[in-house]
Amino acid sequence: MKVEQRIDEAVAPLREKIRELELSFTQKYPPVKFLSEKDRKRILITGGAGFVGSHLTDKLMMDGHEVTVVDNFFTGRKRNVEHWIGHENFELINHDVVEPLYIEVDQIYHLASPASPPNYMYNPIKTLKTNTIGTLNMLGLAKRVGARLLLASTSEVYGDPEVHPQNEEYWGHVNPIGPRACYDEGKRVAETMCYAYMKQEGVEVRVARIFNTFGSRMHMNDGRVVSNFILQALQGEPLVVSFSPSDLVNGLVSLMNSNISSPVNLGNPEEHTILEFAQLIKSLVGNRSHIQFLPEAQDDPQRRRPDIRKAKMLLGWEPVVPLEEGLNKTIQYFSRELEHQANNQYIPKPKAARMKKGRPRHN
Ligand SMILES: O=C(O)[C@H]1O[C@H](OP(=O)(O)OP(=O)(O)OC[C@H]2O[C@@H](n3ccc(=O)[nH]c3=O)[C@H](O)[C@@H]2O)[C@H](O)[C@@H](O)[C@@H]1O
């Protein structure tokens, strides 16, 4: 072999390596619309690195707005928004809303709070602080800069409801000293604060009462029914016995830009029993996991279904992603996450979702 040829062969892999490195330096972002100065808003999303917040970040970034994500990464993850890091319209701040925050914005989507029972019960005092002091701080910020604030409230404000389905007029049935109270009562106070700031200080508020949502970027050990069932089915464990984030994000943005200041339910009115969910997920994942019944958890709502007539009539909003499509996307995401985690030698143990045989619960 000629000397030149041998040099070429030795250098070829190095050339390839240099090409790969060059490619990795040229950042690629998802496509972003151009908005004129007058239409472009400065938007703060608290909890923007979380499951719902990161999907909302994607939508608002792609719509061409300037987005600041504030997260303390208790349940949020940098990975959920890393594809925007370095973009001129994007900023990520590691900050806990329990501490005051002084920035200049036009709109605030206030999503920061652990939202699944195992997460919010892990440190109930912190959950209370986040929803009370954190919301107070964000309302203080909204008041100072004249921003509109949308609170991500929850169907949990209805507690274990005595009326079915629940419309926005229903005051709820919450145990104030039960294990879920830190979240339920925290969100109820957060709603009260919004309307106090609206009446007393003229802050523009929007309140979305969000029902069970699932989809990609949901924590695998979230602990809610859909993630538990999928994880158990994928891992071949017994299935110990909602709606898509894209539907929810569209609902949140329409509500923020509407003139409706009273609370609005955002959820899927299609109702299923927990057993139906278990069976559907089992068949979609296609394995032989069996379904096992445990006693129910304390204060677990027996049944929940949103009355979404208000959202339909005033926002023209209703969920459009079919249940199976949403579940399949979540299953695909979880499968990829499990693969990723297997490579890192860590497999999360799902928390047992408890159920009553055959009783319907929230979607
Ligand atoms: O205690 C009171 O008597 C007063 O409490 C609040 O007034 P203030 O404490 O000045 O607080 P706000 O401006 O409402 O803000 C609430 C919190 O938001 C926080 N904040 C405020 C502004 C800001 O840009 N960022 C921020 O994080 C501050 O930590 C502040 O404590 C009420 O707005 C007053 O009506 C009331 O009289």
The ligand as an SDF file (V2000), in Angstrom:
LIG
                    3D

 37 39  0  0  0  0  0  0  0  0999 V2000
  -49.9460   43.4550   53.6940 O   0  0  0  0  0  0  0  0  0  0  0  0
  -50.5470   44.4330   53.2360 C   0  0  0  0  0  0  0  0  0  0  0  0
  -51.1200   45.2310   53.9620 O   0  0  0  0  0  0  0  0  0  0  0  0
  -50.5370   44.6580   51.7280 C   0  0  0  0  0  0  0  0  0  0  0  0
  -50.1620   43.4510   51.0470 O   0  0  0  0  0  0  0  0  0  0  0  0
  -50.0810   43.5630   49.6550 C   0  0  0  0  0  0  0  0  0  0  0  0
  -49.1080   44.5410   49.2880 O   0  0  0  0  0  0  0  0  0  0  0  0
  -47.5430   44.2150   49.3050 P   0  0  0  0  0  0  0  0  0  0  0  0
  -47.1670   43.4980   50.5540 O   0  0  0  0  0  0  0  0  0  0  0  0
  -46.8840   45.5190   49.0030 O   0  0  0  0  0  0  0  0  0  0  0  0
  -47.3300   43.1670   48.2050 O   0  0  0  0  0  0  0  0  0  0  0  0
  -47.7960   43.0540   46.6870 P   0  0  0  0  0  0  0  0  0  0  0  0
  -47.3280   44.2250   45.8850 O   0  0  0  0  0  0  0  0  0  0  0  0
  -49.2330   42.7060   46.5940 O   0  0  0  0  0  0  0  0  0  0  0  0
  -46.9340   41.7830   46.2800 O   0  0  0  0  0  0  0  0  0  0  0  0
  -47.0450   40.5470   46.9640 C   0  0  0  0  0  0  0  0  0  0  0  0
  -45.7100   39.8960   47.0060 C   0  0  0  0  0  0  0  0  0  0  0  0
  -45.2790   39.6910   45.6760 O   0  0  0  0  0  0  0  0  0  0  0  0
  -43.8770   39.7450   45.6350 C   0  0  0  0  0  0  0  0  0  0  0  0
  -43.4840   40.4720   44.4080 N   0  0  0  0  0  0  0  0  0  0  0  0
  -43.9390   41.7210   44.1700 C   0  0  0  0  0  0  0  0  0  0  0  0
  -43.5870   42.3720   43.0230 C   0  0  0  0  0  0  0  0  0  0  0  0
  -42.7530   41.7450   42.0860 C   0  0  0  0  0  0  0  0  0  0  0  0
  -42.3830   42.2600   41.0260 O   0  0  0  0  0  0  0  0  0  0  0  0
  -42.3330   40.4960   42.3540 N   0  0  0  0  0  0  0  0  0  0  0  0
  -42.6830   39.8390   43.5030 C   0  0  0  0  0  0  0  0  0  0  0  0
  -42.2630   38.6950   43.7030 O   0  0  0  0  0  0  0  0  0  0  0  0
  -43.3780   40.4060   46.8520 C   0  0  0  0  0  0  0  0  0  0  0  0
  -42.5750   39.4830   47.5630 O   0  0  0  0  0  0  0  0  0  0  0  0
  -44.6190   40.7220   47.6460 C   0  0  0  0  0  0  0  0  0  0  0  0
  -44.4490   40.3280   48.9790 O   0  0  0  0  0  0  0  0  0  0  0  0
  -51.4090   44.0510   49.0750 C   0  0  0  0  0  0  0  0  0  0  0  0
  -51.2730   44.2250   47.6450 O   0  0  0  0  0  0  0  0  0  0  0  0
  -51.8460   45.3050   49.7490 C   0  0  0  0  0  0  0  0  0  0  0  0
  -53.1250   45.6790   49.2490 O   0  0  0  0  0  0  0  0  0  0  0  0
  -51.8970   45.0790   51.2540 C   0  0  0  0  0  0  0  0  0  0  0  0
  -52.3080   46.2400   51.8930 O   0  0  0  0  0  0  0  0  0  0  0  0
  1  2  2  0
  2  3  1  0
  2  4  1  0
  4  5  1  0
  4 36  1  0
  5  6  1  0
  6  7  1  0
  6 32  1  0
  7  8  1  0
  8  9  2  0
  8 10  1  0
  8 11  1  0
 11 12  1  0
 12 13  2  0
 12 14  1  0
 12 15  1  0
 15 16  1  0
 16 17  1  0
 17 18  1  0
 17 30  1  0
 18 19  1  0
 19 20  1  0
 19 28  1  0
 20 21  1  0
 20 26  1  0
 21 22  2  0
 22 23  1  0
 23 24  2  0
 23 25  1  0
 25 26  1  0
 26 27  2  0
 28 29  1  0
 28 30  1  0
 30 31  1  0
 32 33  1  0
 32 34  1  0
 34 35  1  0
 34 36  1  0
 36 37  1  0
M  END
$$$$
